[in-house]
């Protein structure tokens, strides 16, 4: 199995940028489909972006398309989420996720999770 540890989030002003990283250990990152989810207070966990292991294809939710970019460095066993043009509605706990099967919006089906990191965007 794989262990996932997210980098520390933080407080960012609206319009700012932040890059999250997720360090994987125990198994190679390349053997997993990877994703970033987030959960805002009082809301359900939602898929932000995902990265397919087979060909590196990525997916981004409409709400972050053009602003967030997911990437992976298999050599460093690390997943990234570059977040630009942040908005107050991006405030949430962000979770790194890994699964041998395809990652979809169905968060309950994901096998491995990091503990999450809080990102707060001030207006």
Rosetta blueprint (number, residue, H / E / L):
1 X L
2 X L
3 X E
4 X E
5 X E
6 X E
7 X L
8 X L
9 X L
10 X E
11 X E
12 X E
13 X E
14 X L
15 X L
16 X L
17 X L
18 X E
19 X E
20 X E
21 X E
22 X E
23 X E
24 X E
25 X E
26 X L
27 X L
28 X L
29 X H
30 X H
31 X H
32 X L
33 X E
34 X E
35 X E
36 X E
37 X E
38 X E
39 X E
40 X L
41 X L
42 X L
43 X L
44 X L
45 X L
46 X E
47 X E
48 X E
49 X E
50 X E
51 X E
52 X L
53 X L
54 X L
55 X L
56 X L
57 X L
58 X E
59 X E
60 X E
61 X L
62 X L
63 X L
64 X L
65 X L
66 X L
67 X L
68 X E
69 X E
70 X E
71 X E
72 X E
73 X E
74 X L
75 X L
76 X L
77 X L
78 X E
79 X E
80 X E
81 X E
82 X E
83 X E
84 X L
85 X L
86 X L
87 X L
88 X H
89 X H
90 X H
91 X L
92 X E
93 X E
94 X E
95 X E
96 X E
97 X E
98 X E
99 X E
100 X L
101 X L
102 X L
103 X L
104 X L
105 X L
106 X L
107 X H
108 X H
109 X H
110 X L
111 X L
112 X E
113 X E
114 X L
115 X L
116 X L
117 X E
118 X E
119 X E
120 X E
121 X E
122 X E
123 X L
